[in-house]
Amino acid sequence: MRECTEAVLGVEGRSAFEIFGSPDDKKVRSCATLFAFVSPEGSVFDRLIGKYYRGKRGGKTLRLLELASEVK
């Protein structure tokens, strides 16, 4: 997953939508949000979110992670 993310980070001049299309651009943000949540700050997943999503993590994914932490 890290290798794939690094490859996407190497793409210049294209948006996530232009690279993946819809709805896959949204799925990528959701997955990057999940992996960034369990990775050290500044991870490739954080960088992907910063570059292609203006630093905004997936809201629905974050809400689900909050619900999951409440169940424990």
All heavy atoms as TSV, in Angstrom:
chain	resi	resn	atom	element	x	y	z
A	1	MET	N	N	0.822	-1.183	0.000
A	1	MET	CA	C	0.000	0.000	0.000
A	1	MET	C	C	0.873	1.257	0.000
A	1	MET	O	O	0.555	2.225	-0.667
A	1	MET	CB	C	-0.932	-0.028	1.208
A	1	MET	CG	C	-1.896	1.116	1.256
A	1	MET	SD	S	-2.995	1.242	-0.151
A	1	MET	CE	C	-4.342	0.276	0.402
A	2	ARG	N	N	1.950	1.200	0.761
A	2	ARG	CA	C	2.846	2.366	0.786
A	2	ARG	C	C	3.458	2.633	-0.583
A	2	ARG	O	O	3.574	3.785	-1.009
A	2	ARG	CB	C	3.944	2.175	1.837
A	2	ARG	CG	C	3.452	2.348	3.247
A	2	ARG	CD	C	4.602	2.256	4.253
A	2	ARG	NE	N	4.099	2.362	5.601
A	2	ARG	CZ	C	3.807	1.326	6.377
A	2	ARG	NH1	N	3.985	0.094	5.949
A	2	ARG	NH2	N	3.343	1.521	7.596
A	3	GLU	N	N	3.870	1.572	-1.276
A	3	GLU	CA	C	4.466	1.743	-2.609
A	3	GLU	C	C	3.472	2.380	-3.575
A	3	GLU	O	O	3.841	3.265	-4.350
A	3	GLU	CB	C	4.924	0.395	-3.167
A	3	GLU	CG	C	6.216	-0.100	-2.595
A	3	GLU	CD	C	6.650	-1.403	-3.250
A	3	GLU	OE1	O	6.459	-1.576	-4.463
A	3	GLU	OE2	O	7.190	-2.257	-2.518
A	4	CYS	N	N	2.251	1.927	-3.536
A	4	CYS	CA	C	1.213	2.489	-4.410
A	4	CYS	C	C	0.977	3.961	-4.083
A	4	CYS	O	O	0.840	4.798	-4.983
A	4	CYS	CB	C	-0.090	1.711	-4.269
A	4	CYS	SG	S	0.005	0.022	-4.884
A	5	THR	N	N	0.949	4.267	-2.805
A	5	THR	CA	C	0.730	5.651	-2.383
A	5	THR	C	C	1.889	6.534	-2.815
A	5	THR	O	O	1.680	7.658	-3.295
A	5	THR	CB	C	0.521	5.711	-0.855
A	5	THR	OG1	O	-0.567	4.838	-0.511
A	5	THR	CG2	C	0.202	7.116	-0.392
A	6	GLU	N	N	3.108	6.038	-2.672
A	6	GLU	CA	C	4.285	6.793	-3.134
A	6	GLU	C	C	4.196	7.057	-4.636
A	6	GLU	O	O	4.528	8.154	-5.106
A	6	GLU	CB	C	5.579	6.049	-2.809
A	6	GLU	CG	C	5.934	6.022	-1.342
A	6	GLU	CD	C	6.490	7.330	-0.800
A	6	GLU	OE1	O	6.614	8.315	-1.553
A	6	GLU	OE2	O	6.791	7.351	0.403
A	7	ALA	N	N	3.747	6.059	-5.392
A	7	ALA	CA	C	3.621	6.228	-6.844
A	7	ALA	C	C	2.612	7.328	-7.168
A	7	ALA	O	O	2.854	8.174	-8.043
A	7	ALA	CB	C	3.205	4.916	-7.497
A	8	VAL	N	N	1.503	7.345	-6.468
A	8	VAL	CA	C	0.485	8.374	-6.695
A	8	VAL	C	C	1.029	9.745	-6.303
A	8	VAL	O	O	0.770	10.742	-6.986
A	8	VAL	CB	C	-0.811	8.048	-5.929
A	8	VAL	CG1	C	-1.810	9.189	-6.008
A	8	VAL	CG2	C	-1.437	6.771	-6.471
A	9	LEU	N	N	1.795	9.806	-5.218
A	9	LEU	CA	C	2.392	11.084	-4.818
A	9	LEU	C	C	3.349	11.627	-5.873
A	9	LEU	O	O	3.568	12.835	-5.952
A	9	LEU	CB	C	3.124	10.926	-3.479
A	9	LEU	CG	C	2.228	10.837	-2.252
A	9	LEU	CD1	C	3.041	10.433	-1.032
A	9	LEU	CD2	C	1.507	12.158	-2.010
A	10	GLY	N	N	3.893	10.754	-6.697
A	10	GLY	CA	C	4.804	11.175	-7.748
A	10	GLY	C	C	4.116	11.780	-8.961
A	10	GLY	O	O	4.767	12.368	-9.821
A	11	VAL	N	N	2.805	11.664	-9.028
A	11	VAL	CA	C	2.056	12.223	-10.159
A	11	VAL	C	C	1.904	13.727	-9.943
A	11	VAL	O	O	1.493	14.180	-8.878
A	11	VAL	CB	C	0.658	11.566	-10.285
A	11	VAL	CG1	C	-0.156	12.219	-11.394
A	11	VAL	CG2	C	0.796	10.067	-10.508
A	12	GLU	N	N	2.253	14.494	-10.952
A	12	GLU	CA	C	2.144	15.957	-10.863
A	12	GLU	C	C	1.098	16.472	-11.848
A	12	GLU	O	O	0.915	15.918	-12.929
A	12	GLU	CB	C	3.502	16.607	-11.168
A	12	GLU	CG	C	4.594	16.263	-10.166
A	12	GLU	CD	C	4.298	16.732	-8.755
A	12	GLU	OE1	O	3.587	17.751	-8.581
A	12	GLU	OE2	O	4.772	16.078	-7.807
A	13	GLY	N	N	0.428	17.540	-11.437
A	13	GLY	CA	C	-0.481	18.241	-12.330
A	13	GLY	C	C	-1.820	17.568	-12.560
A	13	GLY	O	O	-2.530	17.946	-13.494
A	14	ARG	N	N	-2.168	16.589	-11.727
A	14	ARG	CA	C	-3.466	15.923	-11.866
A	14	ARG	C	C	-4.114	15.807	-10.505
A	14	ARG	O	O	-3.443	15.620	-9.496
A	14	ARG	CB	C	-3.297	14.533	-12.480
A	14	ARG	CG	C	-2.749	14.613	-13.911
A	14	ARG	CD	C	-2.549	13.269	-14.530
A	14	ARG	NE	N	-3.843	12.659	-14.818
A	14	ARG	CZ	C	-4.000	11.386	-15.152
A	14	ARG	NH1	N	-2.949	10.595	-15.238
A	14	ARG	NH2	N	-5.181	10.903	-15.417
A	15	SER	N	N	-5.429	15.888	-10.483
A	15	SER	CA	C	-6.180	15.739	-9.235
A	15	SER	C	C	-6.443	14.255	-8.979
A	15	SER	O	O	-6.256	13.416	-9.871
A	15	SER	CB	C	-7.519	16.475	-9.343
A	15	SER	OG	O	-8.352	15.826	-10.295
A	16	ALA	N	N	-6.899	13.948	-7.782
A	16	ALA	CA	C	-7.278	12.563	-7.465
A	16	ALA	C	C	-8.393	12.100	-8.402
A	16	ALA	O	O	-8.391	10.969	-8.867
A	16	ALA	CB	C	-7.709	12.449	-6.004
A	17	PHE	N	N	-9.308	13.000	-8.709
A	17	PHE	CA	C	-10.392	12.659	-9.630
A	17	PHE	C	C	-9.841	12.321	-11.014
A	17	PHE	O	O	-10.282	11.366	-11.652
A	17	PHE	CB	C	-11.398	13.807	-9.727
A	17	PHE	CG	C	-12.492	13.548	-10.721
A	17	PHE	CD1	C	-13.553	12.725	-10.406
A	17	PHE	CD2	C	-12.444	14.120	-11.975
A	17	PHE	CE1	C	-14.563	12.471	-11.338
A	17	PHE	CE2	C	-13.435	13.884	-12.907
A	17	PHE	CZ	C	-14.501	13.050	-12.589
A	18	GLU	N	N	-8.871	13.099	-11.481
A	18	GLU	CA	C	-8.282	12.841	-12.799
A	18	GLU	C	C	-7.497	11.532	-12.824
A	18	GLU	O	O	-7.427	10.879	-13.859
A	18	GLU	CB	C	-7.380	14.002	-13.211
A	18	GLU	CG	C	-8.151	15.267	-13.503
A	18	GLU	CD	C	-7.261	16.481	-13.674
A	18	GLU	OE1	O	-6.255	16.611	-12.939
A	18	GLU	OE2	O	-7.580	17.311	-14.547
A	19	ILE	N	N	-6.915	11.160	-11.708
A	19	ILE	CA	C	-6.149	9.917	-11.646
A	19	ILE	C	C	-7.060	8.711	-11.511
A	19	ILE	O	O	-6.920	7.723	-12.235
A	19	ILE	CB	C	-5.152	9.950	-10.468
A	19	ILE	CG1	C	-4.116	11.053	-10.683
A	19	ILE	CG2	C	-4.466	8.589	-10.296
A	19	ILE	CD1	C	-3.277	11.358	-9.453
A	20	PHE	N	N	-8.017	8.779	-10.581
A	20	PHE	CA	C	-8.823	7.609	-10.228
A	20	PHE	C	C	-10.232	7.613	-10.776
A	20	PHE	O	O	-10.865	6.565	-10.858
A	20	PHE	CB	C	-8.905	7.472	-8.702
A	20	PHE	CG	C	-7.576	7.286	-8.050
A	20	PHE	CD1	C	-6.993	8.303	-7.321
A	20	PHE	CD2	C	-6.896	6.093	-8.167
A	20	PHE	CE1	C	-5.759	8.140	-6.718
A	20	PHE	CE2	C	-5.657	5.913	-7.575
A	20	PHE	CZ	C	-5.094	6.942	-6.845
A	21	GLY	N	N	-10.763	8.785	-11.113
A	21	GLY	CA	C	-12.162	8.868	-11.500
A	21	GLY	C	C	-13.051	8.795	-10.273
A	21	GLY	O	O	-12.583	8.714	-9.148
A	22	SER	N	N	-14.351	8.824	-10.532
A	22	SER	CA	C	-15.322	8.765	-9.447
A	22	SER	C	C	-16.057	7.430	-9.495
A	22	SER	O	O	-16.356	6.952	-10.584
A	22	SER	CB	C	-16.321	9.913	-9.584
A	22	SER	OG	O	-17.242	9.903	-8.536
A	23	PRO	N	N	-16.321	6.810	-8.404
A	23	PRO	CA	C	-16.160	7.248	-7.023
A	23	PRO	C	C	-14.824	6.842	-6.400
A	23	PRO	O	O	-14.617	7.006	-5.198
A	23	PRO	CB	C	-17.297	6.539	-6.299
A	23	PRO	CG	C	-17.388	5.214	-7.005
A	23	PRO	CD	C	-17.087	5.544	-8.469
A	24	ASP	N	N	-13.894	6.324	-7.189
A	24	ASP	CA	C	-12.641	5.828	-6.623
A	24	ASP	C	C	-11.817	6.918	-5.952
A	24	ASP	O	O	-11.081	6.647	-5.001
A	24	ASP	CB	C	-11.816	5.093	-7.677
A	24	ASP	CG	C	-12.465	3.776	-8.084
A	24	ASP	OD1	O	-13.307	3.258	-7.318
A	24	ASP	OD2	O	-12.142	3.268	-9.162
A	25	ASP	N	N	-11.934	8.166	-6.395
A	25	ASP	CA	C	-11.217	9.250	-5.732
A	25	ASP	C	C	-11.670	9.386	-4.279
A	25	ASP	O	O	-10.862	9.645	-3.383
A	25	ASP	CB	C	-11.369	10.565	-6.489
A	25	ASP	CG	C	-12.819	11.012	-6.652
A	25	ASP	OD1	O	-13.731	10.159	-6.704
A	25	ASP	OD2	O	-13.042	12.237	-6.726
A	26	LYS	N	N	-12.938	9.144	-4.032
A	26	LYS	CA	C	-13.464	9.201	-2.664
A	26	LYS	C	C	-13.021	7.980	-1.863
A	26	LYS	O	O	-12.719	8.080	-0.667
A	26	LYS	CB	C	-14.979	9.301	-2.699
A	26	LYS	CG	C	-15.468	10.633	-3.272
A	26	LYS	CD	C	-16.966	10.611	-3.489
A	26	LYS	CE	C	-17.469	11.881	-4.122
A	26	LYS	NZ	N	-16.961	12.134	-5.452
A	27	LYS	N	N	-12.945	6.847	-2.500
A	27	LYS	CA	C	-12.492	5.626	-1.825
A	27	LYS	C	C	-11.031	5.749	-1.413
A	27	LYS	O	O	-10.643	5.300	-0.331
A	27	LYS	CB	C	-12.679	4.410	-2.740
A	27	LYS	CG	C	-14.125	4.067	-3.018
A	27	LYS	CD	C	-14.201	2.892	-3.977
A	27	LYS	CE	C	-15.595	2.623	-4.442
A	27	LYS	NZ	N	-15.648	1.506	-5.398
A	28	VAL	N	N	-10.228	6.367	-2.272
A	28	VAL	CA	C	-8.812	6.567	-1.950
A	28	VAL	C	C	-8.685	7.455	-0.718
A	28	VAL	O	O	-7.898	7.167	0.186
A	28	VAL	CB	C	-8.048	7.156	-3.159
A	28	VAL	CG1	C	-6.672	7.657	-2.753
A	28	VAL	CG2	C	-7.936	6.118	-4.257
A	29	ARG	N	N	-9.477	8.531	-0.650
A	29	ARG	CA	C	-9.408	9.407	0.531
A	29	ARG	C	C	-9.829	8.658	1.790
A	29	ARG	O	O	-9.200	8.775	2.841
A	29	ARG	CB	C	-10.265	10.654	0.356
A	29	ARG	CG	C	-10.119	11.580	1.570
A	29	ARG	CD	C	-10.722	12.917	1.370
A	29	ARG	NE	N	-12.157	12.856	1.475
A	29	ARG	CZ	C	-12.931	13.917	1.647
A	29	ARG	NH1	N	-12.400	15.121	1.709
A	29	ARG	NH2	N	-14.224	13.788	1.725
A	30	SER	N	N	-10.856	7.857	1.682
A	30	SER	CA	C	-11.309	7.079	2.834
A	30	SER	C	C	-10.229	6.116	3.306
A	30	SER	O	O	-9.929	6.029	4.508
A	30	SER	CB	C	-12.587	6.319	2.464
A	30	SER	OG	O	-13.043	5.567	3.555
A	31	CYS	N	N	-9.613	5.405	2.374
A	31	CYS	CA	C	-8.542	4.458	2.734
A	31	CYS	C	C	-7.334	5.185	3.307
A	31	CYS	O	O	-6.749	4.743	4.304
A	31	CYS	CB	C	-8.126	3.641	1.516
A	31	CYS	SG	S	-9.387	2.465	0.984
A	32	ALA	N	N	-6.954	6.301	2.696
A	32	ALA	CA	C	-5.810	7.068	3.190
A	32	ALA	C	C	-6.099	7.591	4.591
A	32	ALA	O	O	-5.210	7.611	5.453
A	32	ALA	CB	C	-5.484	8.217	2.238
A	33	THR	N	N	-7.332	7.990	4.845
A	33	THR	CA	C	-7.732	8.448	6.177
A	33	THR	C	C	-7.568	7.335	7.197
A	33	THR	O	O	-7.005	7.532	8.283
A	33	THR	CB	C	-9.189	8.950	6.163
A	33	THR	OG1	O	-9.296	10.052	5.260
A	33	THR	CG2	C	-9.657	9.366	7.546
A	34	LEU	N	N	-8.019	6.154	6.846
A	34	LEU	CA	C	-7.901	5.002	7.743
A	34	LEU	C	C	-6.438	4.666	8.025
A	34	LEU	O	O	-6.034	4.523	9.185
A	34	LEU	CB	C	-8.614	3.795	7.135
A	34	LEU	CG	C	-8.525	2.492	7.913
A	34	LEU	CD1	C	-9.180	2.623	9.276
A	34	LEU	CD2	C	-9.172	1.375	7.120
A	35	PHE	N	N	-5.633	4.573	6.979
A	35	PHE	CA	C	-4.222	4.227	7.165
A	35	PHE	C	C	-3.455	5.340	7.880
A	35	PHE	O	O	-2.564	5.058	8.676
A	35	PHE	CB	C	-3.569	3.866	5.837
A	35	PHE	CG	C	-3.987	2.518	5.330
A	35	PHE	CD1	C	-4.765	2.402	4.192
A	35	PHE	CD2	C	-3.629	1.364	6.000
A	35	PHE	CE1	C	-5.165	1.153	3.724
A	35	PHE	CE2	C	-4.020	0.106	5.547
A	35	PHE	CZ	C	-4.793	0.004	4.406
A	36	ALA	N	N	-3.794	6.598	7.614
A	36	ALA	CA	C	-3.142	7.704	8.312
A	36	ALA	C	C	-3.476	7.673	9.802
A	36	ALA	O	O	-2.640	8.014	10.640
A	36	ALA	CB	C	-3.565	9.043	7.702
A	37	PHE	N	N	-4.673	7.234	10.127
A	37	PHE	CA	C	-5.115	7.161	11.520
A	37	PHE	C	C	-4.233	6.230	12.346
A	37	PHE	O	O	-3.997	6.476	13.521
A	37	PHE	CB	C	-6.578	6.693	11.552
A	37	PHE	CG	C	-7.218	6.736	12.900
A	37	PHE	CD1	C	-7.712	7.925	13.416
A	37	PHE	CD2	C	-7.346	5.583	13.662
A	37	PHE	CE1	C	-8.310	7.963	14.666
A	37	PHE	CE2	C	-7.941	5.606	14.911
A	37	PHE	CZ	C	-8.422	6.803	15.417
A	38	VAL	N	N	-3.744	5.171	11.719
A	38	VAL	CA	C	-2.934	4.181	12.445
A	38	VAL	C	C	-1.445	4.283	12.105
A	38	VAL	O	O	-0.672	3.412	12.486
A	38	VAL	CB	C	-3.445	2.740	12.196
A	38	VAL	CG1	C	-4.862	2.579	12.724
A	38	VAL	CG2	C	-3.367	2.372	10.724
A	39	SER	N	N	-1.050	5.328	11.413
A	39	SER	CA	C	0.353	5.525	11.023
A	39	SER	C	C	0.920	6.733	11.739
A	39	SER	O	O	0.176	7.611	12.190
A	39	SER	CB	C	0.453	5.752	9.512
A	39	SER	OG	O	0.003	4.622	8.810
A	40	PRO	N	N	2.251	6.816	11.799
A	40	PRO	CA	C	2.875	7.997	12.408
A	40	PRO	C	C	2.533	9.269	11.630
A	40	PRO	O	O	2.315	9.219	10.410
A	40	PRO	CB	C	4.373	7.715	12.315
A	40	PRO	CG	C	4.509	6.265	12.021
A	40	PRO	CD	C	3.242	5.831	11.360
A	41	GLU	N	N	2.505	10.388	12.327
A	41	GLU	CA	C	2.251	11.670	11.682
A	41	GLU	C	C	3.282	11.903	10.581
A	41	GLU	O	O	4.456	11.565	10.736
A	41	GLU	CB	C	2.341	12.789	12.722
A	41	GLU	CG	C	1.873	14.117	12.203
A	41	GLU	CD	C	1.803	15.170	13.289
A	41	GLU	OE1	O	1.479	14.812	14.439
A	41	GLU	OE2	O	2.084	16.332	12.977
A	42	GLY	N	N	2.826	12.434	9.451
A	42	GLY	CA	C	3.713	12.689	8.327
A	42	GLY	C	C	3.910	11.492	7.410
A	42	GLY	O	O	4.743	11.521	6.509
A	43	SER	N	N	3.123	10.455	7.608
A	43	SER	CA	C	3.225	9.247	6.784
A	43	SER	C	C	2.870	9.544	5.328
A	43	SER	O	O	2.358	10.620	5.000
A	43	SER	CB	C	2.273	8.168	7.322
A	43	SER	OG	O	0.922	8.548	7.084
A	44	VAL	N	N	3.127	8.593	4.462
A	44	VAL	CA	C	2.773	8.767	3.042
A	44	VAL	C	C	1.276	9.009	2.901
A	44	VAL	O	O	0.855	9.719	1.988
A	44	VAL	CB	C	3.205	7.568	2.168
A	44	VAL	CG1	C	4.692	7.385	2.201
A	44	VAL	CG2	C	2.498	6.295	2.521
A	45	PHE	N	N	0.502	8.454	3.804
A	45	PHE	CA	C	-0.953	8.629	3.732
A	45	PHE	C	C	-1.342	10.061	4.104
A	45	PHE	O	O	-2.220	10.652	3.468
A	45	PHE	CB	C	-1.650	7.598	4.618
A	45	PHE	CG	C	-1.172	6.202	4.353
A	45	PHE	CD1	C	-0.377	5.530	5.256
A	45	PHE	CD2	C	-1.480	5.570	3.150
A	45	PHE	CE1	C	0.094	4.251	4.999
A	45	PHE	CE2	C	-1.011	4.296	2.877
A	45	PHE	CZ	C	-0.226	3.633	3.799
A	46	ASP	N	N	-0.672	10.626	5.111
A	46	ASP	CA	C	-0.877	12.043	5.438
A	46	ASP	C	C	-0.490	12.915	4.250
A	46	ASP	O	O	-1.182	13.880	3.933
A	46	ASP	CB	C	-0.024	12.454	6.648
A	46	ASP	CG	C	-0.669	12.135	7.974
A	46	ASP	OD1	O	-1.905	12.111	8.061
A	46	ASP	OD2	O	0.080	11.919	8.946
A	47	ARG	N	N	0.620	12.595	3.639
A	47	ARG	CA	C	1.084	13.385	2.493
A	47	ARG	C	C	0.106	13.301	1.323
A	47	ARG	O	O	-0.139	14.297	0.637
A	47	ARG	CB	C	2.488	12.951	2.086
A	47	ARG	CG	C	3.504	13.272	3.176
A	47	ARG	CD	C	4.967	13.136	2.797
A	47	ARG	NE	N	5.302	12.313	1.681
A	47	ARG	CZ	C	5.883	11.096	1.766
A	47	ARG	NH1	N	6.157	10.559	2.933
A	47	ARG	NH2	N	6.190	10.430	0.679
A	48	LEU	N	N	-0.467	12.131	1.095
A	48	LEU	CA	C	-1.458	11.969	0.031
A	48	LEU	C	C	-2.686	12.835	0.310
A	48	LEU	O	O	-3.180	13.541	-0.572
A	48	LEU	CB	C	-1.877	10.499	-0.110
A	48	LEU	CG	C	-2.890	10.264	-1.207
A	48	LEU	CD1	C	-2.200	9.672	-2.433
A	48	LEU	CD2	C	-3.990	9.359	-0.741
A	49	ILE	N	N	-3.153	12.801	1.541
A	49	ILE	CA	C	-4.313	13.614	1.920
A	49	ILE	C	C	-3.986	15.096	1.759
A	49	ILE	O	O	-4.813	15.867	1.270
A	49	ILE	CB	C	-4.754	13.278	3.367
A	49	ILE	CG1	C	-5.319	11.852	3.422
A	49	ILE	CG2	C	-5.790	14.286	3.868
A	49	ILE	CD1	C	-5.493	11.293	4.826
A	50	GLY	N	N	-2.780	15.470	2.133
A	50	GLY	CA	C	-2.375	16.867	1.983
A	50	GLY	C	C	-2.318	17.309	0.535
A	50	GLY	O	O	-2.790	18.391	0.186
A	51	LYS	N	N	-1.752	16.466	-0.306
A	51	LYS	CA	C	-1.553	16.834	-1.711
A	51	LYS	C	C	-2.845	16.835	-2.521
A	51	LYS	O	O	-3.096	17.752	-3.293
A	51	LYS	CB	C	-0.551	15.871	-2.356
A	51	LYS	CG	C	-0.271	16.185	-3.819
A	51	LYS	CD	C	0.825	15.316	-4.391
A	51	LYS	CE	C	1.087	15.676	-5.850
A	51	LYS	NZ	N	2.265	14.990	-6.380
A	52	TYR	N	N	-3.660	15.820	-2.354
A	52	TYR	CA	C	-4.832	15.666	-3.220
A	52	TYR	C	C	-6.156	16.079	-2.589
A	52	TYR	O	O	-7.143	16.259	-3.304
A	52	TYR	CB	C	-4.937	14.215	-3.701
A	52	TYR	CG	C	-3.828	13.855	-4.652
A	52	TYR	CD1	C	-2.762	13.075	-4.239
A	52	TYR	CD2	C	-3.823	14.317	-5.961
A	52	TYR	CE1	C	-1.732	12.742	-5.103
A	52	TYR	CE2	C	-2.802	14.001	-6.833
A	52	TYR	CZ	C	-1.761	13.212	-6.396
A	52	TYR	OH	O	-0.746	12.902	-7.258
A	53	TYR	N	N	-6.185	16.226	-1.265
A	53	TYR	CA	C	-7.458	16.521	-0.607
A	53	TYR	C	C	-7.350	17.733	0.324
A	53	TYR	O	O	-8.155	17.888	1.237
A	53	TYR	CB	C	-7.947	15.282	0.157
A	53	TYR	CG	C	-8.131	14.091	-0.740
A	53	TYR	CD1	C	-7.151	13.101	-0.829
A	53	TYR	CD2	C	-9.250	13.968	-1.552
A	53	TYR	CE1	C	-7.303	12.013	-1.685
A	53	TYR	CE2	C	-9.405	12.891	-2.408
A	53	TYR	CZ	C	-8.427	11.919	-2.469
A	53	TYR	OH	O	-8.576	10.848	-3.326
A	54	ARG	N	N	-6.340	18.582	0.073
A	54	ARG	CA	C	-6.139	19.821	0.837
A	54	ARG	C	C	-6.070	19.557	2.339
A	54	ARG	O	O	-6.528	20.372	3.140
A	54	ARG	CB	C	-7.239	20.827	0.533
A	54	ARG	CG	C	-7.267	21.262	-0.911
A	54	ARG	CD	C	-8.314	22.323	-1.139
A	54	ARG	NE	N	-8.448	22.560	-2.551
A	54	ARG	CZ	C	-9.606	22.644	-3.177
A	54	ARG	NH1	N	-10.731	22.537	-2.515
A	54	ARG	NH2	N	-9.640	22.847	-4.474
A	55	GLY	N	N	-5.563	18.397	2.707
A	55	GLY	CA	C	-5.393	18.073	4.117
A	55	GLY	C	C	-6.650	17.614	4.830
A	55	GLY	O	O	-6.620	17.369	6.028
A	56	LYS	N	N	-7.750	17.501	4.094
A	56	LYS	CA	C	-9.027	17.125	4.724
A	56	LYS	C	C	-9.218	15.614	4.663
A	56	LYS	O	O	-9.378	15.041	3.587
A	56	LYS	CB	C	-10.196	17.825	4.025
A	56	LYS	CG	C	-10.172	19.318	4.200
A	56	LYS	CD	C	-11.363	19.965	3.559
A	56	LYS	CE	C	-11.292	21.476	3.735
A	56	LYS	NZ	N	-12.441	22.136	3.121
A	57	ARG	N	N	-9.194	15.005	5.828
A	57	ARG	CA	C	-9.434	13.564	5.916
A	57	ARG	C	C	-10.911	13.279	5.674
A	57	ARG	O	O	-11.752	14.167	5.793
A	57	ARG	CB	C	-9.005	13.041	7.283
A	57	ARG	CG	C	-7.507	13.135	7.490
A	57	ARG	CD	C	-7.111	12.589	8.820
A	57	ARG	NE	N	-5.657	12.615	8.936
A	57	ARG	CZ	C	-4.980	11.895	9.811
A	57	ARG	NH1	N	-5.615	11.106	10.655
A	57	ARG	NH2	N	-3.679	11.966	9.854
A	58	GLY	N	N	-11.206	12.036	5.356
A	58	GLY	CA	C	-12.593	11.643	5.095
A	58	GLY	C	C	-13.440	11.701	6.356
A	58	GLY	O	O	-13.182	10.984	7.322
A	59	GLY	N	N	-14.444	12.553	6.348
A	59	GLY	CA	C	-15.292	12.760	7.517
A	59	GLY	C	C	-16.040	11.515	7.950
A	59	GLY	O	O	-16.103	11.194	9.141
A	60	LYS	N	N	-16.615	10.804	7.007
A	60	LYS	CA	C	-17.375	9.602	7.352
A	60	LYS	C	C	-16.446	8.544	7.956
A	60	LYS	O	O	-16.800	7.885	8.939
A	60	LYS	CB	C	-18.084	9.051	6.118
A	60	LYS	CG	C	-18.981	7.880	6.427
A	60	LYS	CD	C	-19.793	7.451	5.203
A	60	LYS	CE	C	-20.710	6.310	5.565
A	60	LYS	NZ	N	-21.541	5.903	4.435
A	61	THR	N	N	-15.264	8.406	7.402
A	61	THR	CA	C	-14.295	7.442	7.931
A	61	THR	C	C	-13.907	7.821	9.357
A	61	THR	O	O	-13.852	6.965	10.241
A	61	THR	CB	C	-13.050	7.375	7.037
A	61	THR	OG1	O	-13.465	7.009	5.721
A	61	THR	CG2	C	-12.042	6.369	7.552
A	62	LEU	N	N	-13.668	9.101	9.599
A	62	LEU	CA	C	-13.323	9.553	10.950
A	62	LEU	C	C	-14.458	9.285	11.931
A	62	LEU	O	O	-14.219	8.845	13.060
A	62	LEU	CB	C	-12.965	11.038	10.942
A	62	LEU	CG	C	-11.657	11.403	10.249
A	62	LEU	CD1	C	-11.510	12.922	10.172
A	62	LEU	CD2	C	-10.475	10.782	10.965
A	63	ARG	N	N	-15.692	9.527	11.497
A	63	ARG	CA	C	-16.846	9.254	12.371
A	63	ARG	C	C	-16.944	7.765	12.697
A	63	ARG	O	O	-17.207	7.396	13.841
A	63	ARG	CB	C	-18.132	9.769	11.742
A	63	ARG	CG	C	-18.260	11.285	11.782
A	63	ARG	CD	C	-19.640	11.779	11.366
A	63	ARG	NE	N	-19.973	11.452	9.994
A	63	ARG	CZ	C	-19.577	12.141	8.925
A	63	ARG	NH1	N	-18.810	13.208	9.076
A	63	ARG	NH2	N	-19.943	11.794	7.715
A	64	LEU	N	N	-16.717	6.920	11.717
A	64	LEU	CA	C	-16.752	5.477	11.954
A	64	LEU	C	C	-15.632	5.034	12.900
A	64	LEU	O	O	-15.839	4.175	13.758
A	64	LEU	CB	C	-16.671	4.714	10.633
A	64	LEU	CG	C	-17.909	4.803	9.750
A	64	LEU	CD1	C	-17.625	4.222	8.369
A	64	LEU	CD2	C	-19.080	4.100	10.395
A	65	LEU	N	N	-14.470	5.643	12.760
A	65	LEU	CA	C	-13.369	5.325	13.672
A	65	LEU	C	C	-13.709	5.761	15.103
A	65	LEU	O	O	-13.385	5.049	16.059
A	65	LEU	CB	C	-12.080	6.004	13.202
A	65	LEU	CG	C	-11.453	5.392	11.967
A	65	LEU	CD1	C	-10.366	6.306	11.403
A	65	LEU	CD2	C	-10.894	4.012	12.257
A	66	GLU	N	N	-14.377	6.889	15.251
A	66	GLU	CA	C	-14.801	7.337	16.577
A	66	GLU	C	C	-15.811	6.358	17.174
A	66	GLU	O	O	-15.719	6.007	18.350
A	66	GLU	CB	C	-15.417	8.720	16.505
A	66	GLU	CG	C	-14.421	9.830	16.276
A	66	GLU	CD	C	-15.083	11.180	16.080
A	66	GLU	OE1	O	-16.296	11.347	16.385
A	66	GLU	OE2	O	-14.403	12.109	15.605
A	67	LEU	N	N	-16.759	5.904	16.367
A	67	LEU	CA	C	-17.757	4.937	16.847
A	67	LEU	C	C	-17.091	3.640	17.250
A	67	LEU	O	O	-17.432	3.038	18.258
A	67	LEU	CB	C	-18.810	4.671	15.769
A	67	LEU	CG	C	-19.786	5.811	15.489
A	67	LEU	CD1	C	-20.667	5.453	14.287
A	67	LEU	CD2	C	-20.655	6.080	16.714
A	68	ALA	N	N	-16.117	3.198	16.476
A	68	ALA	CA	C	-15.422	1.957	16.780
A	68	ALA	C	C	-14.665	2.072	18.095
A	68	ALA	O	O	-14.626	1.125	18.879
A	68	ALA	CB	C	-14.464	1.592	15.648
A	69	SER	N	N	-14.101	3.249	18.382
A	69	SER	CA	C	-13.350	3.402	19.631
A	69	SER	C	C	-14.286	3.434	20.832
A	69	SER	O	O	-13.897	3.069	21.932
A	69	SER	CB	C	-12.486	4.656	19.586
A	69	SER	OG	O	-13.280	5.809	19.570
A	70	GLU	N	N	-15.537	3.840	20.639
A	70	GLU	CA	C	-16.513	3.861	21.712
A	70	GLU	C	C	-16.968	2.465	22.096
A	70	GLU	O	O	-17.352	2.212	23.228
A	70	GLU	CB	C	-17.724	4.704	21.323
A	70	GLU	CG	C	-17.422	6.170	21.205
A	70	GLU	CD	C	-18.605	6.973	20.679
A	70	GLU	OE1	O	-19.701	6.405	20.537
A	70	GLU	OE2	O	-18.429	8.172	20.402
A	71	VAL	N	N	-16.897	1.520	21.159
A	71	VAL	CA	C	-17.359	0.154	21.392
A	71	VAL	C	C	-16.406	-0.593	22.298
A	71	VAL	O	O	-16.799	-1.463	23.040
A	71	VAL	CB	C	-17.545	-0.579	20.037
A	71	VAL	CG1	C	-17.871	-2.042	20.259
A	71	VAL	CG2	C	-18.621	0.093	19.225
A	72	LYS	N	N	-15.139	-0.234	22.245
A	72	LYS	CA	C	-14.125	-0.962	23.038
A	72	LYS	C	C	-14.332	-0.845	24.507
A	72	LYS	O	O	-14.859	-0.073	25.122
A	72	LYS	CB	C	-12.726	-0.458	22.673
A	72	LYS	CG	C	-12.342	-0.889	21.285
A	72	LYS	CD	C	-10.931	-0.425	21.011
A	72	LYS	CE	C	-10.511	-0.870	19.628
A	72	LYS	NZ	N	-9.185	-0.463	19.283
